[in-house]
Amino acid sequence: MPKETIYRVEEEANLRIPLSNGMTLSARVWRPVGCGPVPVILEYLPYRKRDGTAARDALTHPYMAARGYVCVRVDTRGCGESDGLFDDEYSEQELSDGVEVVNWLAAQDWCSGAVGMMGISWGGFNGLQIAARAPEPLKAVVTLCSTTDRFADDIHYKGGVMLGENPGWAATVLSWFSTPPDPELVGEDWRDIWLNRLEHTPFVAERWVAEQVRSDYWAHGSVCEDYSAIKAAVLTVGGWHDGYRNTMGHLVDNLTAPVKGIAGPWNHKYPHFAVPGPQIDFLGEMLRWWDHWLKGIDRGVEADPAYRCYVMDSVAPQTSFTHRAGRWVGLEQSRGAGMKRFYLNGTGLDAEEGPVSRDVGTDLACGRGTGEYFPFGFGPGELPDDQTADDALSMCFDSDPLDHRMDIVGRAKVKLALSSDCPRAQIAVRLNDLRPDGSSALIAHGFLNLRQRDGAAVMVDMPRDKAVEVEVLLDQAAYHLPEGHRLRIALSPSYFPFIWPEAEPVTLSVSGGCLELPHLDGEGVTVAFDGPKSAVPLPLEQMTPRAEHKDIRIEGQRIVHEILGENGVVRNPETGLETREKVHEVFSFARFDPATASARFAWERSYGRGDWRVSVNSFLQMETVNDGFLLTAELRAFEETQDTQTEVFQRDWRVVVPRM
C-alpha cells in the first residue's frame, strides 16, 4: 500500500444546509486543505454536535478529513442549532430531510459527487433508512449498533414484549430534545427558539407504549421490509455487549447490495474506543471502505470474509470488563454450519427426547442479574452479572458436561410445548454457560409475548391450561464453551426490569421442547485487526467530579433497583461551553405482584458560558394500572444568574394507555 497523504484540516462550526421548505440545518464541517473535490462523509443525528457528540466527533472526523474526505456532522431538525421542531425518531420528516442533505452535499463544488453515511445508534439507524430510499449520490454506508426491524429489535419491544428501556428511552428523549441552541451560533433569537422547542416537545412515551404490535408505525423505517431497496455498499458493525446484536447477521445474510459485517466484544460505542476490548483500528477499516466505494481505490475490502466475528472465551461473569479474551474468525455467513439439538426432558438438556412436566410462576425478583439493555459507559455495573440467583427463580434444564469444545456462532432457537393459567403471558429464555467454578454466565437471551406466538402483528390470547407450541429466537452470539462446561436453559414468566411484566401473576407449564444451537463445524478462517487509532482527543476539563451508583435493595414489601449517573460539570475549552447531565432511574415492585411494577426516570441537563446559564429538568414515571399503563411526566426549564434561578417553562402530562 502506498504511503498515505495527510492533509491539513480546516473546520467550520455552523454551515447552514438549506431545505426545500426554507429551513436550514446546522452542520459542523471538517475539510482537507489543498484537495480538489473529494467525497463527503455524512453523520446525521439529533445529539447536539456543539456539545453532545463533540468529544466523540473529535476522535473520528478530523482523522478522515486529514485523509482526503470532507466530513459533515449535521443536527436533525429541531436539535442543536438546526431550524424547526423535532417530531419523532426516524420520522418521515427526518428521513426526507436526510435525502435532501445527501443531494445538497453532492452538488457542492468541494464534493466529488459521491457521499457516504456513517453513524452509531441513531445515526446508524437513519443511515440504513436513508440508504433504503436510494438517493443517487449515496454510494456507501457504515452503520453501527443499529437495527433492521424497529419492532423486533429496537429499544422498545423484543419478541413482542415491552422492554423496560421503552419508557426509559422516552424519558431520555424528553430531556434531550427540550434543550436550547448555543447563542454563540444562533444569536439573540436563541431564547425564542428554545421556548418554541419546549412548547412543542412531543410526548413520545404515549405513542411508544400504545404501539404494542408490529404496526405500520414500526414498519416505517424498518429496512427488513425490503432489503433490496438498499443499493449502497454497507459495512455493518456491532458488539456482543450491546443491545443491538442481530443487525450484522441480518444484513450480511439478506442484503443484495455489497455488504460486510464485523461483530466484536464491544458495548454501545465506536470500536476504536469501546469496551470491553480488544479495540480495533476501526478508522482504518472505515477508510478502506470509503476509499473502495467512494474513490474507486482497491483496498481489498471485497476479499474480506463476509462476517468477521469475535468468539468470546468463557470467563467468570462480571458487571464490567475492560477486556474479553477470545479470537477473531472470518465466515461467509452469520452462523456456524453445525447444528446441535438438545431436548428438554425430565433429566435436563439431553440428546434424547423424554417426558417432562414442570411449572414456573411469576417472581419479579428474577431479573436482578440482567444488566443494561445497551451499555454505553454512563453508570456503573452495566453488564450481566452471575445468573445463579435468577436461575434459582427459573425453570432450568442443564446438560451433562460437554465432552468436547463448542464454538457457538449464530442465533440459538428454543422450541417449547407449554401452557399458561392466564390468557396473557410472556416468557424469558436464557442460555447460560455453567462453569466449573460454579458461576452461571449469560450467553444469550430471548423473549416472547405468548399472545404474539403466531406473529408480531396480532395478539391472540393463550388458551387457559392448554399446551401450545412456540418458538423463541435468542440473540446472536459468538461464544466458546470449553470441554467440561455445561449448558443451561432457564425459563421464567418475568424478567423485570429488563422486560415489563404482565399485570397478573402467571404459571407456565412446560411439557416438552428442544434447543437448536448453531456452532462452528471446522469452517472459518483466522482474521486479525490492527490496534486502534484516532485523532487528537478533545481536551475537555472536568470541573466537578463524576458520580455513579447502582443498588438493589428491599424497602418494606418492595424490591428497588436504583441507578444514578452524573457526569459532573464538563468544560469545552474550544467553545467555552460548560455542560452537566445527571440521570436517576428507580425500578420498584412487590415481588409476587406484577401489577405493582413501577419505573421512574429523572434527568437534569444544564448549559452555560459566562453569564448565560440554562437548565432543563424532566421526569417520567410508568406504572401498571388496571388494564393499562399510567404515564406521568414533568418538564421544567430555567434561566439562571449567579444568585437566582427563574423558571421559564413548565408542562405536565398524565396519560393512561390501554394494554392490548
C-alpha positions as CSV (number, residue, x, y, z in Angstrom):
1,M,0.0,0.0,0.0
2,P,1.5,3.4,-0.9
3,K,2.2,5.9,1.8
4,E,-1.0,7.9,2.6
5,T,-1.2,11.6,2.1
6,I,-2.1,13.6,5.3
7,Y,-3.8,16.9,4.7
8,R,-4.2,19.9,7.0
9,V,-7.8,20.2,8.2
10,E,-9.9,23.3,8.5
11,E,-13.2,23.4,10.4
12,E,-16.4,25.3,10.1
13,A,-18.7,25.3,13.2
14,N,-22.0,26.2,11.7
15,L,-22.6,25.6,8.0
16,R,-26.2,26.1,7.1
17,I,-27.7,23.5,4.8
18,P,-30.9,24.7,3.1
19,L,-34.0,22.5,2.9
20,S,-36.7,22.9,0.2
21,N,-39.2,24.3,2.8
22,G,-36.9,27.3,3.5
23,M,-35.5,25.9,6.8
24,T,-31.8,25.2,7.3
25,L,-30.0,22.5,9.2
26,S,-26.8,23.2,11.1
27,A,-23.6,21.3,10.2
28,R,-20.1,21.1,11.6
29,V,-17.6,20.5,8.8
30,W,-14.0,19.3,8.6
31,R,-12.4,19.9,5.2
32,P,-9.0,18.8,3.9
33,V,-6.9,21.8,2.8
34,G,-5.3,21.6,-0.7
35,C,-7.6,18.9,-2.0
36,G,-9.7,19.1,-5.1
37,P,-13.4,18.0,-4.9
38,V,-13.5,14.9,-2.7
39,P,-16.2,12.6,-1.4
40,V,-18.3,13.6,1.6
41,I,-18.9,11.5,4.7
42,L,-22.1,12.5,6.4
43,E,-23.1,11.8,10.0
44,Y,-26.7,12.9,10.6
45,L,-28.3,12.7,14.1
46,P,-30.0,14.8,16.8
47,Y,-27.4,14.6,19.6
48,R,-26.2,18.2,19.6
49,K,-22.9,18.4,17.6
50,R,-21.9,21.5,19.6
51,D,-21.6,19.6,22.9
52,G,-23.4,16.3,22.9
53,T,-21.1,14.4,20.5
54,A,-18.2,16.9,20.3
55,A,-15.8,14.6,22.2
56,R,-16.7,11.6,20.0
57,D,-16.6,13.5,16.8
58,A,-13.1,14.8,17.6
59,L,-11.8,11.2,17.6
60,T,-13.2,10.4,14.2
61,H,-14.0,13.2,11.7
62,P,-10.6,15.1,11.7
63,Y,-8.9,11.7,11.1
64,M,-10.9,11.1,8.0
65,A,-10.7,14.7,6.8
66,A,-6.9,14.5,7.0
67,R,-7.0,11.6,4.6
68,G,-8.9,13.3,1.9
69,Y,-12.6,13.4,2.8
70,V,-15.0,16.3,3.7
71,C,-16.7,15.2,7.0
72,V,-20.1,16.7,7.8
73,R,-21.8,16.3,11.1
74,V,-25.5,17.5,10.8
75,D,-28.0,18.0,13.6
76,T,-31.5,16.9,12.6
77,R,-34.4,19.3,12.5
78,G,-35.3,20.9,15.9
79,C,-32.0,19.8,17.5
80,G,-28.8,21.7,18.3
81,E,-28.6,24.8,16.1
82,S,-30.9,23.4,13.4
83,D,-34.2,25.1,12.5
84,G,-37.6,23.6,13.0
85,L,-39.0,21.1,15.6
86,F,-38.3,17.5,16.4
87,D,-41.3,15.3,15.9
88,D,-40.3,11.6,16.5
89,E,-37.4,9.2,15.9
90,Y,-36.9,8.2,12.3
91,S,-39.9,10.1,11.2
92,E,-40.8,10.9,7.6
93,Q,-39.6,14.5,8.3
94,E,-36.2,13.2,9.4
95,L,-35.6,10.8,6.5
96,S,-36.9,13.2,3.9
97,D,-34.6,15.9,5.2
98,G,-31.8,13.4,5.2
99,V,-32.2,12.7,1.5
100,E,-32.2,16.4,0.8
101,V,-29.0,16.8,2.8
102,V,-27.3,14.0,0.8
103,N,-28.3,15.6,-2.5
104,W,-27.2,19.1,-1.4
105,L,-23.8,17.9,-0.3
106,A,-23.2,16.0,-3.6
107,A,-23.9,19.2,-5.5
108,Q,-21.3,21.4,-3.8
109,D,-18.2,22.3,-5.7
110,W,-16.0,20.8,-2.9
111,C,-17.7,17.4,-3.3
112,S,-16.8,14.9,-5.9
113,G,-20.4,13.9,-6.2
114,A,-20.0,10.7,-4.0
115,V,-21.5,10.7,-0.5
116,G,-21.1,8.1,2.3
117,M,-23.1,8.0,5.5
118,M,-21.7,6.8,8.9
119,G,-23.3,6.6,12.3
120,I,-23.8,4.7,15.5
121,S,-27.2,4.1,17.2
122,W,-29.5,6.8,15.9
123,G,-27.1,7.8,13.1
124,G,-26.6,4.1,12.3
125,F,-30.4,3.7,12.1
126,N,-31.1,6.6,9.8
127,G,-28.0,5.8,7.6
128,L,-29.6,2.5,6.7
129,Q,-33.1,4.1,6.4
130,I,-31.9,6.8,4.0
131,A,-29.9,4.2,2.0
132,A,-33.3,2.3,1.6
133,R,-34.5,5.5,-0.2
134,A,-31.5,5.2,-2.5
135,P,-30.5,8.8,-3.3
136,E,-28.2,8.5,-6.2
137,P,-25.1,10.1,-4.6
138,L,-25.2,7.8,-1.6
139,K,-22.6,5.1,-2.5
140,A,-21.7,3.6,0.8
141,V,-22.8,3.3,4.4
142,V,-21.1,2.4,7.7
143,T,-23.8,1.5,10.3
144,L,-23.1,0.6,13.9
145,C,-25.3,-0.5,16.7
146,S,-28.5,-0.2,14.6
147,T,-31.4,-2.4,13.6
148,T,-33.3,-3.7,10.6
149,D,-36.6,-4.1,12.4
150,R,-37.9,-1.3,14.7
151,F,-40.4,-3.5,16.4
152,A,-38.5,-6.8,16.8
153,D,-35.0,-5.4,17.5
154,D,-35.0,-1.9,18.8
155,I,-35.1,-0.3,22.3
156,H,-38.9,-0.6,22.6
157,Y,-40.0,-4.2,22.2
158,K,-38.4,-7.6,21.9
159,G,-40.3,-10.7,20.9
160,G,-43.5,-8.5,21.3
161,V,-42.6,-7.9,25.0
162,M,-42.2,-4.3,26.1
163,L,-38.7,-3.5,27.3
164,G,-38.1,-1.6,30.5
165,E,-36.0,0.7,28.3
166,N,-39.1,1.7,26.3
167,P,-40.2,4.3,28.9
168,G,-36.6,4.9,29.9
169,W,-35.7,5.9,26.4
170,A,-38.8,8.1,26.1
171,A,-37.6,9.9,29.3
172,T,-34.2,10.4,27.7
173,V,-35.8,11.9,24.5
174,L,-38.0,14.2,26.6
175,S,-34.8,15.5,28.2
176,W,-32.6,15.7,25.1
177,F,-35.0,17.5,22.8
178,S,-36.1,20.2,25.1
179,T,-32.6,21.9,25.2
180,P,-31.6,25.2,23.7
181,P,-29.3,26.1,20.8
182,D,-26.0,27.8,21.5
183,P,-26.4,31.6,21.5
184,E,-22.9,32.0,20.1
185,L,-24.1,30.3,16.9
186,V,-27.7,31.4,16.5
187,G,-27.5,34.9,18.2
188,E,-30.1,36.7,20.2
189,D,-33.0,34.5,18.9
190,W,-31.8,31.6,21.0
191,R,-34.4,32.1,23.7
192,D,-37.4,32.2,21.3
193,I,-36.1,29.1,19.6
194,W,-35.7,27.3,22.9
195,L,-39.2,28.3,24.2
196,N,-40.7,27.2,20.9
197,R,-39.0,23.8,21.2
198,L,-40.2,23.4,24.8
199,E,-43.8,24.3,23.9
200,H,-43.7,21.6,21.1
201,T,-41.7,18.9,22.8
202,P,-43.6,15.7,21.8
203,F,-44.6,13.2,24.5
204,V,-43.2,10.2,22.6
205,A,-43.8,7.9,25.5
206,E,-47.5,7.7,24.8
207,R,-47.1,6.6,21.2
208,W,-44.3,4.1,22.0
209,V,-46.3,2.4,24.8
210,A,-49.5,2.4,22.8
211,E,-48.0,0.7,19.7
212,Q,-47.8,-2.8,21.2
213,V,-47.9,-4.9,18.0
214,R,-45.9,-4.6,14.8
215,S,-48.0,-1.9,13.1
216,D,-47.3,0.4,10.2
217,Y,-45.7,2.8,12.7
218,W,-42.9,0.3,13.3
219,A,-42.7,-0.9,9.7
220,H,-41.8,2.7,8.7
221,G,-38.0,2.8,8.8
222,S,-37.6,-1.0,9.2
223,V,-35.3,-1.8,6.3
224,C,-36.2,-5.5,6.5
225,E,-39.4,-4.6,4.7
226,D,-37.4,-4.6,1.5
227,Y,-33.7,-5.3,1.8
228,S,-33.4,-5.0,-2.0
229,A,-34.2,-1.3,-1.7
230,I,-30.7,-0.6,-0.4
231,K,-28.2,-0.1,-3.3
232,A,-25.3,1.4,-1.4
233,A,-22.5,-0.8,-0.1
234,V,-23.0,-1.5,3.7
235,L,-20.4,-2.1,6.4
236,T,-22.4,-3.2,9.5
237,V,-20.7,-3.3,12.9
238,G,-21.8,-4.1,16.4
239,G,-20.9,-5.6,19.7
240,W,-21.8,-8.6,21.9
241,H,-22.2,-6.3,24.9
242,D,-24.7,-4.0,23.1
243,G,-28.4,-4.4,22.8
244,Y,-28.3,-4.5,19.0
245,R,-26.6,-7.8,18.4
246,N,-28.6,-9.1,15.5
247,T,-28.2,-6.5,12.8
248,M,-24.9,-7.6,11.5
249,G,-26.2,-11.1,10.8
250,H,-29.5,-9.8,9.3
251,L,-27.7,-7.5,6.8
252,V,-24.9,-10.0,5.9
253,D,-27.5,-12.7,5.2
254,N,-30.1,-10.7,3.5
255,L,-28.7,-7.6,1.6
256,T,-28.4,-7.9,-2.2
257,A,-26.0,-4.8,-2.2
258,P,-22.4,-5.3,-1.3
259,V,-22.1,-6.0,2.5
260,K,-19.6,-6.9,5.1
261,G,-20.1,-7.4,8.9
262,I,-17.9,-7.0,12.0
263,A,-19.1,-8.2,15.4
264,G,-16.8,-7.5,18.3
265,P,-17.0,-7.8,22.1
266,W,-17.9,-4.1,22.5
267,N,-20.6,-2.0,24.2
268,H,-22.6,0.8,22.6
269,K,-19.6,2.7,21.3
270,Y,-17.4,3.0,18.3
271,P,-14.9,0.1,18.2
272,H,-11.7,2.3,18.4
273,F,-12.6,3.3,22.0
274,A,-15.4,0.8,23.1
275,V,-15.1,-1.6,26.0
276,P,-14.6,-4.4,26.6
277,G,-11.6,-4.6,24.4
278,P,-9.8,-5.5,22.3
279,Q,-10.4,-2.3,20.4
280,I,-9.5,-2.3,16.7
281,D,-8.4,0.1,14.0
282,F,-11.9,0.9,13.2
283,L,-10.9,4.2,11.5
284,G,-8.6,2.2,9.2
285,E,-11.5,-0.2,8.4
286,M,-13.7,2.7,7.5
287,L,-11.0,4.4,5.5
288,R,-10.6,1.1,3.4
289,W,-14.4,1.1,2.9
290,W,-14.6,4.7,1.8
291,D,-11.6,4.5,-0.4
292,H,-13.0,1.5,-2.2
293,W,-16.6,2.6,-2.7
294,L,-16.3,6.4,-2.8
295,K,-12.9,6.8,-4.6
296,G,-12.6,3.6,-6.5
297,I,-9.3,2.6,-4.9
298,D,-8.9,-1.1,-4.5
299,R,-8.2,-1.6,-0.7
300,G,-9.1,-5.3,-0.7
301,V,-12.4,-5.0,1.0
302,E,-14.2,-7.3,-1.3
303,A,-11.8,-10.0,-0.4
304,D,-12.6,-9.7,3.3
305,P,-14.8,-12.5,4.8
306,A,-18.4,-11.6,4.8
307,Y,-18.7,-11.8,8.5
308,R,-15.8,-11.2,10.9
309,C,-16.8,-12.1,14.5
310,Y,-15.0,-12.2,17.8
311,V,-15.7,-15.6,19.5
312,M,-15.5,-14.7,23.2
313,D,-13.9,-17.1,25.7
314,S,-15.8,-18.3,28.7
315,V,-14.9,-16.1,31.7
316,A,-16.4,-15.7,35.2
317,P,-19.3,-13.1,34.9
318,Q,-18.6,-9.5,35.9
319,T,-20.7,-6.4,35.6
320,S,-17.9,-4.6,33.8
321,F,-14.9,-5.7,31.8
322,T,-12.0,-3.7,30.2
323,H,-11.1,-6.7,28.0
324,R,-12.7,-10.0,26.9
325,A,-10.4,-12.9,25.9
326,G,-11.3,-14.6,22.6
327,R,-10.3,-14.8,18.9
328,W,-11.4,-13.4,15.6
329,V,-12.9,-15.7,13.0
330,G,-13.9,-14.9,9.4
331,L,-17.0,-16.6,7.9
332,E,-19.2,-16.3,4.8
333,Q,-22.5,-16.2,6.8
334,S,-23.5,-15.2,10.3
335,R,-23.9,-18.6,11.8
336,G,-21.9,-21.8,12.1
337,A,-22.5,-24.6,9.7
338,G,-23.1,-27.1,12.5
339,M,-26.4,-27.6,14.4
340,K,-26.6,-29.3,17.8
341,R,-30.0,-30.2,19.2
342,F,-30.7,-30.7,22.9
343,Y,-34.1,-31.9,24.2
344,L,-35.7,-30.5,27.4
345,N,-36.8,-33.6,29.4
346,G,-37.0,-34.8,33.0
347,T,-33.3,-35.1,33.4
348,G,-32.4,-31.7,31.9
349,L,-30.9,-31.0,28.4
350,D,-30.3,-34.3,26.7
351,A,-29.5,-35.7,23.3
352,E,-32.7,-37.8,23.5
353,E,-36.3,-36.8,23.9
354,G,-38.0,-37.7,27.1
355,P,-41.1,-36.8,29.2
356,V,-41.1,-33.5,31.2
357,S,-43.8,-31.8,33.3
358,R,-42.6,-28.7,35.1
359,D,-44.1,-25.4,36.3
360,V,-42.7,-22.0,37.0
361,G,-44.5,-19.0,38.3
362,T,-44.1,-15.2,38.3
363,D,-41.4,-13.9,40.6
364,L,-40.3,-10.3,39.8
365,A,-37.1,-10.8,41.8
366,C,-35.9,-12.8,38.7
367,G,-34.0,-10.3,36.6
368,R,-31.5,-8.9,39.2
369,G,-28.6,-10.1,37.1
370,T,-29.8,-8.7,33.8
371,G,-27.5,-5.8,33.2
372,E,-28.4,-2.8,31.0
373,Y,-30.2,-3.2,27.6
374,F,-27.4,-1.3,25.8
375,P,-24.4,-0.5,28.0
376,F,-22.6,2.7,26.9
377,G,-20.5,3.7,29.9
378,F,-22.9,6.0,31.7
379,G,-23.4,4.4,35.1
380,P,-21.8,1.5,36.9
381,G,-22.2,-2.2,36.6
382,E,-23.9,-2.3,33.2
383,L,-23.2,-5.9,32.1
384,P,-24.9,-9.1,33.1
385,D,-23.9,-10.5,36.5
386,D,-23.7,-14.1,37.6
387,Q,-27.0,-15.6,36.6
388,T,-27.2,-18.1,39.6
389,A,-29.7,-16.0,41.6
390,D,-32.0,-15.6,38.7
391,D,-31.6,-19.3,37.7
392,A,-32.8,-20.2,41.2
393,L,-36.1,-18.5,40.4
394,S,-36.5,-20.0,37.0
395,M,-37.2,-23.4,35.4
396,C,-33.8,-24.7,34.5
397,F,-32.7,-27.5,32.2
398,D,-29.0,-28.4,32.4
399,S,-26.8,-30.5,30.1
400,D,-24.2,-33.0,31.1
401,P,-20.6,-31.7,31.0
402,L,-19.5,-31.3,27.4
403,D,-17.1,-34.0,26.2
404,H,-15.6,-31.6,23.6
405,R,-15.3,-27.9,23.0
406,M,-18.0,-26.0,21.2
407,D,-18.0,-22.6,19.5
408,I,-21.5,-21.2,19.4
409,V,-21.9,-18.8,16.5
410,G,-25.4,-17.6,15.4
411,R,-28.8,-17.4,16.9
412,A,-30.0,-20.3,19.1
413,K,-33.7,-21.3,18.9
414,V,-35.8,-22.8,21.7
415,K,-38.9,-24.6,20.8
416,L,-41.4,-25.3,23.7
417,A,-44.7,-27.0,24.3
418,L,-46.2,-25.0,27.1
419,S,-49.4,-23.9,28.7
420,S,-50.4,-20.9,30.8
421,D,-53.0,-20.5,33.5
422,C,-53.7,-16.9,32.2
423,P,-54.6,-15.6,28.8
424,R,-51.8,-13.0,28.9
425,A,-48.3,-14.3,29.4
426,Q,-44.7,-13.8,28.4
427,I,-41.6,-15.9,28.6
428,A,-37.9,-15.1,29.1
429,V,-35.4,-17.7,27.8
430,R,-31.8,-17.5,28.8
431,L,-28.9,-19.7,27.5
432,N,-26.2,-19.9,30.2
433,D,-22.7,-21.3,30.5
434,L,-22.4,-23.4,33.7
435,R,-18.8,-23.0,34.5
436,P,-16.7,-25.4,36.7
437,D,-16.2,-22.6,39.2
438,G,-19.9,-22.7,40.0
439,S,-20.9,-19.5,38.2
440,S,-23.6,-19.1,35.6
441,A,-22.6,-16.8,32.7
442,L,-25.2,-15.5,30.3
443,I,-24.5,-16.4,26.6
444,A,-27.7,-15.1,25.0
445,H,-31.4,-14.5,25.8
446,G,-34.7,-14.1,24.0
447,F,-38.2,-13.1,24.9
448,L,-41.7,-13.8,23.6
449,N,-45.1,-12.3,24.3
450,L,-47.0,-15.5,24.1
451,R,-50.0,-13.7,22.7
452,Q,-47.8,-12.9,19.6
453,R,-46.8,-16.6,19.2
454,D,-48.4,-16.6,15.7
455,G,-46.8,-13.3,14.6
456,A,-46.0,-9.9,15.8
457,A,-48.9,-8.1,14.1
458,V,-51.7,-9.5,16.2
459,M,-52.5,-10.5,19.8
460,V,-54.2,-13.9,20.4
461,D,-54.9,-14.9,24.0
462,M,-53.3,-18.0,25.3
463,P,-55.8,-20.9,25.8
464,R,-56.0,-21.4,29.5
465,D,-54.2,-24.6,30.7
466,K,-53.9,-25.9,27.1
467,A,-50.5,-26.7,25.6
468,V,-49.3,-24.8,22.5
469,E,-46.1,-24.9,20.6
470,V,-44.0,-21.8,20.5
471,E,-40.5,-20.8,19.2
472,V,-38.2,-18.3,20.9
473,L,-35.3,-16.9,18.9
474,L,-32.4,-15.9,21.1
475,D,-30.0,-13.0,20.3
476,Q,-26.9,-13.6,18.1
477,A,-23.9,-14.8,19.9
478,A,-20.3,-16.0,19.4
479,Y,-19.1,-17.8,22.4
480,H,-16.5,-20.5,23.2
481,L,-17.6,-23.3,25.5
482,P,-14.6,-25.5,26.7
483,E,-14.8,-29.1,27.4
484,G,-16.3,-29.9,30.8
485,H,-18.7,-26.9,30.8
486,R,-22.4,-27.4,30.9
487,L,-25.3,-25.6,29.1
488,R,-28.4,-24.3,30.9
489,I,-31.7,-23.2,29.5
490,A,-33.5,-21.0,32.1
491,L,-37.2,-20.2,31.6
492,S,-39.2,-17.6,33.5
493,P,-42.6,-15.8,33.0
494,S,-41.0,-12.5,34.1
495,Y,-37.6,-10.8,33.9
496,F,-38.0,-7.3,35.3
497,P,-36.7,-4.6,34.9
498,F,-35.3,-5.8,31.5
499,I,-38.8,-6.6,30.3
500,W,-42.1,-5.1,31.6
501,P,-44.3,-7.7,33.3
502,E,-47.8,-8.7,32.6
503,A,-50.4,-7.3,35.0
504,E,-51.2,-10.7,36.7
505,P,-49.1,-13.5,38.1
506,V,-48.7,-16.4,35.7
507,T,-47.8,-20.0,36.0
508,L,-46.3,-21.6,32.9
509,S,-46.2,-25.4,32.5
510,V,-43.7,-27.0,30.1
511,S,-44.4,-30.4,28.6
512,G,-41.6,-30.6,26.0
513,G,-39.1,-28.7,23.9
514,C,-35.7,-28.5,22.4
515,L,-32.7,-26.2,22.0
516,E,-31.2,-25.8,18.5
517,L,-27.7,-24.5,18.8
518,P,-25.7,-23.3,15.8
519,H,-21.9,-23.8,16.1
520,L,-18.7,-23.8,14.1
521,D,-18.0,-27.1,12.4
522,G,-14.5,-26.6,11.2
523,E,-15.2,-23.7,8.9
524,G,-13.9,-20.2,9.2
525,V,-10.5,-18.5,8.9
526,T,-8.5,-16.7,11.5
527,V,-8.6,-12.9,10.9
528,A,-6.8,-10.0,12.7
529,F,-7.2,-6.2,13.0
530,D,-4.6,-3.6,13.7
531,G,-4.8,-1.7,17.0
532,P,-6.9,1.4,17.5
533,K,-6.0,4.8,16.1
534,S,-7.8,8.1,16.5
535,A,-7.5,11.8,16.0
536,V,-6.4,14.0,18.9
537,P,-8.9,13.9,21.8
538,L,-10.9,17.0,22.7
539,P,-9.2,18.5,25.8
540,L,-12.3,18.6,28.0
541,E,-11.9,19.9,31.5
542,Q,-13.7,18.0,34.3
543,M,-14.8,20.9,36.6
544,T,-16.7,18.8,39.2
545,P,-16.5,15.0,39.9
546,R,-18.5,12.3,38.2
547,A,-20.8,10.2,40.4
548,E,-22.0,6.7,39.7
549,H,-24.2,4.4,41.9
550,K,-26.2,1.2,41.5
551,D,-28.1,-0.5,44.2
552,I,-30.7,-3.3,44.6
553,R,-32.5,-3.2,48.0
554,I,-35.7,-4.1,49.9
555,E,-37.9,-1.3,51.1
556,G,-40.8,-2.7,53.1
557,Q,-42.7,-5.0,50.7
558,R,-41.0,-3.7,47.6
559,I,-37.7,-4.5,45.8
560,V,-36.0,-1.5,44.4
561,H,-33.4,-1.2,41.6
562,E,-31.7,2.2,41.6
563,I,-29.2,3.7,39.2
564,L,-27.6,7.1,39.4
565,G,-25.2,8.5,36.9
566,E,-23.8,12.0,36.8
567,N,-21.0,13.3,34.5
568,G,-20.3,16.4,36.6
569,V,-19.6,19.8,35.1
570,V,-17.5,19.5,31.9
571,R,-16.0,22.5,30.1
572,N,-15.0,22.5,26.4
573,P,-12.1,25.0,26.2
574,E,-12.6,25.3,22.4
575,T,-16.2,26.7,22.8
576,G,-16.2,27.8,26.4
577,L,-19.4,25.7,26.9
578,E,-20.0,24.1,30.3
579,T,-22.4,21.2,30.4
580,R,-23.7,18.8,33.1
581,E,-26.1,15.9,32.9
582,K,-27.5,13.6,35.6
583,V,-29.9,10.6,35.4
584,H,-31.6,8.9,38.2
585,E,-33.6,5.7,37.5
586,V,-35.7,3.7,40.0
587,F,-37.5,0.5,39.2
588,S,-39.6,-1.0,42.0
589,F,-42.1,-3.8,42.6
590,A,-43.7,-6.1,45.0
591,R,-42.1,-9.5,44.4
592,F,-45.1,-11.6,43.6
593,D,-47.5,-8.9,42.3
594,P,-46.6,-7.7,38.8
595,A,-49.4,-5.0,38.9
596,T,-47.1,-3.1,41.3
597,A,-44.3,-2.6,38.7
598,S,-43.1,1.0,38.5
599,A,-40.3,2.8,36.8
600,R,-39.2,6.4,37.4
601,F,-36.6,8.4,35.3
602,A,-35.3,11.8,36.2
603,W,-32.9,13.8,34.1
604,E,-31.1,17.1,34.7
605,R,-29.2,18.9,32.0
606,S,-27.5,22.3,32.2
607,Y,-25.6,24.5,29.8
608,G,-23.6,27.7,30.4
609,R,-20.9,30.1,29.3
610,G,-20.1,33.3,31.2
611,D,-23.3,34.9,32.3
612,W,-25.5,32.6,30.1
613,R,-26.9,29.7,32.2
614,V,-29.9,27.5,31.5
615,S,-31.1,24.1,32.7
616,V,-33.8,21.6,31.9
617,N,-35.2,19.1,34.4
618,S,-37.5,16.3,33.3
619,F,-39.3,13.4,35.0
620,L,-41.2,10.4,33.6
621,Q,-42.9,7.6,35.5
622,M,-44.7,4.5,34.2
623,E,-46.9,2.3,36.4
624,T,-49.2,-0.6,35.7
625,V,-52.8,0.3,36.4
626,N,-56.0,-1.8,35.9
627,D,-55.6,-2.9,32.3
628,G,-53.2,-0.3,31.2
629,F,-50.2,1.9,31.8
630,L,-50.2,5.2,33.7
631,L,-47.7,7.7,32.3
632,T,-46.9,10.8,34.2
633,A,-44.3,13.3,33.2
634,E,-42.9,16.8,34.0
635,L,-40.8,19.2,32.1
636,R,-39.2,22.3,33.7
637,A,-36.8,24.8,32.2
638,F,-34.8,27.5,34.0
639,E,-32.6,30.5,33.3
640,E,-30.0,31.2,35.9
641,T,-27.9,34.1,37.2
642,Q,-25.3,33.9,39.9
643,D,-27.9,34.3,42.7
644,T,-31.3,33.2,41.2
645,Q,-33.0,30.6,39.2
646,T,-36.1,31.6,37.2
647,E,-38.5,29.1,35.8
648,V,-39.3,30.0,32.2
649,F,-41.4,26.9,31.2
650,Q,-43.3,24.1,32.8
651,R,-45.5,21.3,31.4
652,D,-47.1,18.2,32.8
653,W,-48.6,15.1,31.3
654,R,-50.8,12.4,32.7
655,V,-52.0,9.7,30.3
656,V,-53.4,6.2,30.7
657,V,-52.5,3.9,27.7
658,P,-54.6,0.7,27.4
659,R,-52.9,-2.6,27.5
660,M,-53.8,-4.5,24.3
